[in-house]
């Protein structure tokens, strides 16, 4: 791990220090977890944005795939 310096308002540090997780695991552990969650959320949002950009225009698969829409469906009995 690498140590970094981060600036927080005193009131925010006090509130963080009062949490059970910070008391049990320490500030650094809480901030690492929150940073990881934040980055995962950004990644998921990026995937959703890219997916929507690629497939969200309601034009289907385009002319080159016309007629193939039903090929991935399970046959009815």
KEVEXZA-877878 format. One line per 3 residues: number of its first residue (from 1); for each residue x, y, z of N, C-alpha, C. Coordinates in steps of 0.2 Angstrom, whole numbers, plus 5000, padded with zeros to 4 digits. Example, Ala and Ser with C-alpha at 12.3 -4.5 7.8 and 13.67 -1.06 7.14 Angstrom:
# KEVEXZA-877878
1) 5066:4972:5039:5062:4978:5039:5066:4984:5039 ~ 5064:4989:5035:5068:4995:5036:5064:5000:5039 .
END
This chain:
# KEVEXZA-877878
1) 5004:4994:5000:5000:5000:5000:5004:5006:5000 ~ 5001:5012:4998:5005:5018:4998:5001:5023:5002 ~ 5005:5027:5006:5002:5032:5010:5001:5038:5006 .
4) 4995:5041:5007:4993:5048:5003:4991:5053:5008 ~ 4991:5059:5006:4988:5064:5011:4981:5067:5008 ~ 4976:5067:5012:4969:5069:5010:4967:5074:5015 .
7) 4964:5079:5012:4962:5085:5016:4954:5084:5018 ~ 4952:5084:5024:4945:5084:5026:4943:5090:5031 ~ 4937:5092:5031:4935:5097:5036:4935:5093:5042 .
10) 4936:5096:5048:4936:5093:5055:4930:5090:5056 ~ 4924:5093:5054:4918:5090:5056:4917:5084:5053 ~ 4919:5083:5046:4918:5077:5043:4923:5071:5046 .
13) 4929:5073:5048:4933:5068:5051:4930:5066:5058 ~ 4927:5071:5061:4924:5069:5068:4918:5064:5067 ~ 4914:5065:5062:4908:5061:5060:4911:5054:5058 .
16) 4916:5054:5054:4919:5048:5052:4921:5044:5058 ~ 4925:5047:5062:4928:5044:5068:4923:5041:5073 ~ 4917:5044:5073:4911:5041:5077:4908:5035:5074 .
19) 4909:5033:5068:4906:5027:5065:4909:5021:5068 ~ 4905:5016:5069:4907:5009:5072:4913:5006:5067 ~ 4912:5007:5061:4917:5004:5056:4924:5007:5057 .
22) 4924:5014:5057:4930:5017:5058:4933:5016:5065 ~ 4929:5015:5070:4932:5013:5077:4935:5006:5077 ~ 4932:5002:5073:4934:4995:5073:4940:4994:5068 .
25) 4939:4997:5062:4944:4995:5057:4949:5001:5056 ~ 4947:5007:5058:4951:5013:5056:4949:5017:5050 ~ 4951:5023:5050:4949:5028:5045:4951:5025:5038 .
28) 4957:5023:5038:4960:5021:5031:4956:5015:5028 ~ 4954:5010:5032:4950:5005:5030:4944:5007:5027 ~ 4940:5012:5030:4934:5014:5028:4935:5018:5022 .
31) 4940:5022:5021:4941:5026:5015:4943:5022:5009 ~ 4947:5016:5011:4948:5012:5005:4942:5008:5003 ~ 4938:5006:5007:4931:5003:5005:4927:5007:5001 .
34) 4926:5013:5004:4922:5018:5000:4925:5020:4993 ~ 4931:5021:4993:4934:5022:4986:4933:5016:4981 ~ 4934:5010:4984:4933:5004:4980:4926:5004:4977 .
37) 4921:5005:4982:4914:5006:4980:4912:5011:4975 ~ 4915:5017:4976:4914:5022:4971:4917:5021:4964 ~ 4923:5018:4964:4926:5016:4957:4922:5010:4954 .
40) 4920:5005:4958:4915:5000:4955:4909:5003:4952 ~ 4906:5008:4956:4900:5011:4953:4901:5015:4947 ~ 4907:5019:4946:4908:5022:4940:4909:5017:4935 .
43) 4912:5012:4936:4914:5007:4931:4907:5004:4928 ~ 4902:5002:4933:4896:5000:4931:4892:5005:4927 ~ 4892:5011:4929:4889:5016:4925:4892:5017:4918 .
46) 4898:5016:4918:4902:5017:4911:4899:5011:4907 ~ 4899:5005:4909:4897:4999:4906:4889:5000:4903 ~ 4885:5003:4908:4878:5004:4906:4878:5009:4901 .
49) 4882:5015:4901:4882:5020:4896:4884:5017:4889 ~ 4889:5013:4889:4892:5011:4883:4886:5006:4880 ~ 4883:5002:4884:4878:4997:4882:4873:5001:4879 .
52) 4870:5006:4882:4865:5010:4880:4866:5013:4873 ~ 4873:5016:4873:4875:5019:4867:4875:5014:4861 ~ 4877:5008:4862:4878:5003:4857:4871:5000:4855 .
55) 4866:4999:4860:4860:4995:4859:4854:4999:4860 ~ 4854:5005:4862:4848:5008:4865:4844:5012:4860 ~ 4846:5012:4853:4843:5016:4849:4836:5014:4846 .
58) 4834:5008:4848:4828:5004:4845:4828:5003:4838 ~ 4834:5003:4835:4834:5001:4828:4835:4994:4827 ~ 4836:4990:4832:4837:4983:4831:4844:4982:4830 .
61) 4846:4977:4826:4853:4975:4825:4855:4978:4818 ~ 4851:4981:4815:4853:4984:4808:4851:4980:4802 ~ 4852:4982:4796:4851:4979:4790:4855:4973:4789 .
64) 4861:4973:4791:4865:4967:4790:4863:4961:4794 ~ 4859:4962:4799:4856:4956:4803:4849:4955:4802 ~ 4846:4958:4797:4839:4958:4796:4837:4951:4795 .
67) 4831:4949:4798:4829:4942:4797:4832:4937:4802 ~ 4837:4939:4806:4840:4934:4811:4837:4935:4818 ~ 4832:4939:4819:4830:4941:4826:4828:4935:4830 .
70) 4824:4930:4826:4821:4925:4830:4826:4919:4830 ~ 4832:4919:4828:4837:4913:4828:4839:4912:4835 ~ 4839:4916:4840:4842:4915:4846:4836:4913:4851 .
73) 4830:4912:4849:4824:4910:4853:4824:4903:4853 ~ 4821:4900:4859:4820:4893:4860:4814:4891:4856 ~ 4814:4886:4852:4808:4884:4849:4802:4883:4853 .
76) 4796:4885:4851:4790:4883:4855:4788:4876:4854 ~ 4785:4873:4859:4783:4866:4859:4777:4865:4856 .
END
